[in-house]
Amino acid sequence: MNVSGLGLVDLLKNRNKIVGLEIGCYAGINAEYLLSNLPQLILHGVDPYVPYIDWNGTYTCGSNDSAEKQAMNRFSKFPDRFTLHKMTSDDAFNLFPDDYFDFIFIDGLHTYEQVITDCINYYPKIKTGGLFSGHDFNVISRVNKAVRQFASMKDKTILETNNDVWYWIK
């Protein structure tokens, strides 16, 4: 099982109540892991579950029916603690007030343009002292470039956990 947010639990476990956001849920493996290991977590997920070209451009993902069904099965275990917003991150960010989340995990569309847009759109949504994070920092150069550029704009130092997770505290 590939848990993209491995390492986040250690960064969040000592917080009391946690409201989090995962952009890009896919099959729900990461959300299930976080919810199972952080009983104080209320998690929002954003994923449109529509066809797309994967980050490496080698194949077109299907309608994601299978991934969506797997995710729904996983999410059903946490009916009071997980809310799926089935839409793009561009459409979802206005649903949330500023200073709302204790952590945000960006693992959606891995283009440079989308990662930088997600950073710009969602950074105001994180509380001061909150954890701003994402996945595929070293694996995908476009993600690395976008995160480095945004961190520089915010004068932040990028930290890393295992499993290629980047983060900093706002």
C-alpha positions in Angstrom: 0.0 0.0 0.0 1.5 3.3 -1.1 0.7 6.0 1.5 1.7 9.3 0.0 1.5 11.3 3.3 3.7 8.9 5.3 5.4 11.1 7.9 2.4 13.5 8.3 1.1 11.6 11.3 4.2 12.2 13.3 4.0 15.9 12.5 0.3 16.2 13.5 -0.2 13.6 16.3 0.3 16.0 19.2 -2.3 18.5 18.0 -5.7 18.3 19.7 -8.4 19.0 17.1 -7.2 18.9 13.5 -9.0 20.1 10.4 -7.2 19.0 7.3 -7.4 19.1 3.5 -6.1 16.6 1.0 -6.0 17.8 -2.7 -6.0 14.6 -4.8 -7.5 11.6 -3.0 -7.3 9.0 -5.8 -8.1 5.6 -4.2 -8.3 7.1 -0.7 -5.3 5.2 0.7 -3.7 8.3 2.2 -6.9 9.7 3.6 -7.7 6.3 5.2 -4.2 6.2 6.7 -4.5 9.7 8.2 -8.0 9.2 9.5 -7.1 5.8 11.0 -4.0 7.2 12.8 -5.3 10.6 13.8 -8.6 10.1 15.7 -8.8 13.9 16.3 -8.8 14.6 12.5 -11.6 16.0 10.5 -10.5 15.7 6.8 -11.8 17.3 3.6 -10.8 15.8 0.3 -10.8 17.4 -3.1 -10.8 15.2 -6.3 -12.9 15.5 -9.4 -12.5 11.9 -10.4 -12.4 12.7 -14.1 -10.0 11.3 -16.8 -6.6 12.9 -17.0 -3.1 12.3 -18.4 -0.9 11.1 -15.6 2.1 13.2 -14.5 4.6 11.2 -16.5 2.5 11.4 -19.7 2.8 7.7 -20.4 -0.9 6.9 -20.2 -4.3 8.3 -19.9 -6.1 7.4 -16.7 -9.6 6.1 -17.2 -12.7 7.7 -15.7 -11.2 6.6 -12.3 -14.4 4.6 -11.6 -12.2 2.0 -9.9 -10.2 4.5 -7.9 -13.4 6.4 -6.9 -15.1 3.2 -5.8 -12.1 2.2 -3.7 -12.0 5.7 -2.2 -15.7 5.7 -1.4 -15.3 2.4 0.3 -12.4 3.7 2.4 -14.2 7.0 3.1 -17.3 5.2 4.3 -15.5 4.1 7.4 -15.3 7.7 8.6 -18.8 9.2 7.8 -18.5 11.9 10.5 -14.8 12.8 9.8 -14.4 12.9 6.1 -16.1 15.1 3.4 -15.4 14.6 -0.3 -15.7 17.7 -2.5 -15.9 16.1 -6.0 -14.5 18.9 -8.0 -11.3 20.4 -9.1 -9.1 22.2 -6.6 -9.6 25.4 -8.7 -13.4 25.1 -8.1 -13.1 24.1 -4.5 -10.9 26.6 -2.9 -13.6 29.3 -2.5 -15.6 26.8 -0.4 -13.3 27.3 2.5 -12.6 30.4 4.6 -9.1 31.7 5.1 -7.3 30.5 8.3 -9.5 27.3 8.3 -7.1 24.3 8.0 -4.5 23.0 10.4 -2.8 21.2 7.5 -3.1 21.0 3.8 -1.6 18.2 1.7 -1.2 18.9 -2.1 -1.1 15.7 -4.2 -3.4 16.6 -7.1 -2.5 17.3 -10.7 1.3 17.4 -10.8 1.9 20.0 -13.5 4.0 23.1 -12.6 1.0 25.4 -13.3 -1.4 23.4 -11.1 0.9 23.0 -8.2 1.8 26.7 -8.1 -1.9 27.6 -8.5 -2.9 25.2 -5.6 -0.2 26.8 -3.5 -1.4 30.3 -4.3 -5.1 29.5 -3.8 -4.8 27.4 -0.7 -2.0 29.1 1.3 -4.4 31.7 2.8 -6.7 28.8 3.9 -4.1 27.5 6.4 -4.0 28.8 9.9 -0.8 30.4 11.3 1.1 27.6 12.8 -0.5 25.1 10.3 1.3 22.6 8.2 1.5 23.3 4.5 2.6 20.2 2.6 2.5 18.0 -0.4 3.9 15.0 -2.2 6.3 14.1 -5.0 8.8 16.8 -4.3 11.9 15.0 -5.5 10.3 12.6 -8.0 8.6 15.2 -10.2 10.7 18.1 -11.3 7.7 20.3 -12.0 6.4 19.9 -8.5 9.9 20.7 -7.1 10.1 23.8 -9.2 6.7 25.1 -8.2 7.1 24.4 -4.5 10.6 26.0 -4.5 9.3 29.1 -6.2 6.3 29.4 -3.9 8.4 28.8 -0.8 10.8 31.5 -1.9 7.9 33.9 -2.4 6.8 33.2 1.2 10.4 33.2 2.6 10.0 29.6 3.8 12.5 26.8 4.2 11.2 23.5 2.7 11.5 20.5 5.0 11.0 16.9 4.0 9.8 13.7 5.6 10.1 10.1 4.3 8.2 9.2 1.2 9.0 12.4 -0.7 6.7 14.8 1.4 7.6 18.4 1.5 6.3 20.8 4.2 6.7 23.9 6.3 4.9 25.6 9.1 3.0 28.8 8.2 
